[in-house]
Every structure is written in C-alpha cells, then in structure tokens.
C-alpha cells in the first residue's frame, strides 16, 4: 500500500499463515496479509494489469508469458510458411505418390500417414530425372537402396519425369479365419489364422489387417511369426490396455485378441522387405524385444530350415522372465545361441542370465568381432530400436549389414 516506514511484523501460527504489520512510530496496524490474500492479489493484478503504487510488473512471470507467446507465434508462422511452400493449401497441388496409390486403391503400406517416419511406403523410381533423397529417406534407407532408386512414396509429388515401381508386387486381399489363440505372456497373445487360398510370402514380412471401428476401417500391421506356410499364419499381438481413465485401449489389438475361433478377418499382404540376406558365410545376429520377436522368430526358423544354415545368435530382451516369448522353443534349438536379457525382473534369485538392456548385452558380444562378417536384424519397441541402431552405428557396424523393422511408429 506504499507504506515504507520502520515497523514490526507479527507472524501468527495459523492455517492461513497470517502476518500483521505495525508502524513503529504510531503503533497502528498498517496491514494484514496471509497466503490466500497473496494468491488473490496476484490473480487480480494479472486480471486488471494493476500497476498502481508505482510497482513494476515486468517480472519473470510476464517475461515468461511473453516469450512463450512469441515462440508459439513464430513457430506457427514457420509452419504456415512451410505449408504454403509445399502447396498444402492449394486445391490443385500435386499429390504425393503415396496419396496417388492410396486413391487408386493400389495396396501400399504406411503407418505414419505420410509423415516420412515409418519407412514402409517404399517404391523404386526409374529414369534419368529421379529426385534426390530427402532427409527422411537418408535416415530410413540404406545407401544401397538409395543408389538403386528406392524412395519413400510419401516424400515425393507425382511427376511424369520418371517411372514408379511398387514394391511387393504380389500383394493381394486375404480372407483369414481364426483357428486358435493362446496367451504367450501376460501382454502378448498368439493368434493362428488359416486361409482357404494359398499365399506366397517371405519370412519377416507382415500383413495389413482391416479392423472395423464404428463407421470406418482401420489398418493395423502385424508380422507373421513363423517361417512361410501357404495357408497358416501366426501373429503375436500385444494387447494394449487403456493407459489411464478416459483413454480407450488399443483398438486393433483388443479387437483381434477378443476374436473367437471361427471369426473372419480381412487382410492385405504380404508387405515388407525385412528378410534374410542372400546366402553367405556371415553370422546372423538377431536383436529383439517385446512383440518384435514375431518377425525375428520367422527369420530364425527359415534360416535354420535351410540346407546349410548359418550360425545364428538371438539376443532377446524382456522386463521379467514371464515375458520371454517362446523361451522353451529357443532354448531347445541346439543350432541357435539364445541369450535372453531381463531389464527389470533381474532381482530374482533364480535368474542367472544377463541383466540390463538387451542392446548393451549385444554390444558387449560385438566388441572385438569383425563387423564385416555379421548380418544384423533388429526389431522391438521404438526406444529399444533407437538405442540399438545408435549403438550399432557407434560401434562402426556398416549400415549395409543392418536390417530393422520399425513397428512402433
């Protein structure tokens, strides 16, 4: 209130943290203050912008609010400029190749909606005027793929200057019937489907399920979890519960996991090039976690079924022992070196295996190995995949020796 003379402050030990200010000269009570009053005073000053009494309001709060407002304004202008540059507001703008194929009804995989993060919508561009790779393509595609003209269809607008060839030319509609299901772990369900018509596919490829939801059809991708069989398809589905009240559980996973034997589901496939390398003398190294076991299991089964199987090592990470999918199967396979790693359940007295993160155990094994004699396959949750790929790059493993399947996008 402008009073600045000498005085006394009396603190009252009550719930309101009351403070009484008394003028030394007159012994008069100058003011009462308490915590609710302080909060109300700030609220009123913010509401009315009260600068009375000569007090400066240019403190940290108003500076912070101003900087946040400036940042959001500038970022909005940047995004607006980027959209205008890309022609997103132009009704006559050219479509991306992904949009073109989707509108034509031609089967092409995509999980990120054209954001350039999933790397599934691969096409091959042929001609003398193919566009240079974008930053997203350099991050998701190998040098060999880029050199061969492989691009992501979501990254380039349609053009008559070159030809475009779809990958996975044998993609078709598939009618699947649920034959059986079983609980592999507390969170992963194994579903076995059959088809009346034979389907040709490679180990490591995936199917795109059509999930009915209200008035629309959703697409969900799941890798086949066994080596190729013409009429039988096994999938590992991680059932995603509701993370919190008010947020629905995973639509696709819960729909599939709640199906009963005999139920029919429509799918499209096969998609993907997460496949074994051509025959060589390299050691085949598999690094996975969670539901990433599905395509890795298919690859391992296919490799071990070959006439001359190569050496196979499988590092598989889980939180607890009960989450180790197909543990008995992998441990029984004498031609496979199976190394399970627990990250959170390692305090159990009967667990004697490696602990920590699976990529750390794999990197210890890689130390001192000849990186040029390894073929490495990685699949798992996004954080695990990101950490593993970074570690492999830091170890100097050539990008051409690494294949990965990013299903967490």
Phi, psi and omega in degrees: 000011178095352180288128181222024178276178177288147180188191182234150174240128179251121179264126180261129179277077176232180184291340184264359182056051184288140177230131181245130181251128184237133179287130183294320186286317186259350185059020179271145174289118182273318184198152168251143175220149173207173185299313178301324179295320181298316179296315180297322180298316177298318181297317179294320179295322176293322184287315184263356185052054187280108177255012183295156180084007177075013181279141178273132181260003182276067180254189187301323182298310183290327177295317180297315179299319180295319180292320177297317179297319179295318181297313180294324178295314181293318179296324177295320178294321178298313179296321178297315179298321180294319179295320179294317179299320180282353179076022184293337180265001180269116182297342181257013182296155177287142177283157169284162178298327178298313178298320180300310182292323178296318180289333177279352181077016178274132186293122175213136186277145173193134178246340186260005178071024179092016181276353179075029181244340184269331178072019184268334189273051183288140172222164175248125178264133183233132180143182183267353185235035181289143183291154177291152180294145177276174179299321179296320181290323178296329180281328188257340183247151179280165179298323179296317178296315180297319179296327181279000179092009178289133179220169174265126187295340180281350186263356186223141178280155179299145183205144177274003187280351180205167180262151181236128180243125178287143171279168177054059184296338183274013182295138181206168175287140181229127175265116183250143176240128181291121180267316181198166175210152177210151181276114179281312179222176179303338184239352184241127179253137174262123178246130178248120179248156174234155178232142179286335179254137179294145180233132178262127179205169180251151175301137181099348180277167183230164176248150178255108182278143175260112185256116177289133181211111181054248183250022181218168177246122180262153178250133176225139184255133177220134181279146175288135189260012177222164175294159189306135172224134189298328186232004180234135185224125182249133180231146173254117185248119174276114182281116185267113179283173176292125182292333179197167182299133180094348178252123184290156176289174179301124186292308184294312184294319180290325177298311183292318183291339180267001177291152175252158180308135181100345180291146181253142179223141176267139179220166176229138179169187359275156178237164169100153177234028175279079189231165179297147175289161178296158185306129176206189181259013184285152171284134181264114184250124181244129180233120184211173178200151176058222181288355174295353178295334188302297181293330179294320177298318179298318179294317180297315179300318181294318180296316182289341178273355180291162180298320179230080184296143177277166179295133183237134176231130184236113173262118182234125183256141176211167178280314184231163180303321183292350179260009179278100182292137175056032184302312182298320179298313182292323181290331180283337184284106185292334183274000181245131171269108185255122183234093176281146182229130179254135181262328184237337183262024187282354183280354179296135184296334184266005177265120181244003182277184180296151178232165181103207180270143187297324182292332178292318177296319179296321180293326176297320179292323182291335184303126179087351179281155174282107187296338182282352182251020182238141166247122188244133180238130185230134175203133180172188179303150183310314180298319179294318180297314181298315181295321181293314181297322178295316180296319179297320178295319179295329180280353179083020176288125181302138180302330181291344182266001185244131170237140179217154179238112183262093180264359183267009182287000000 
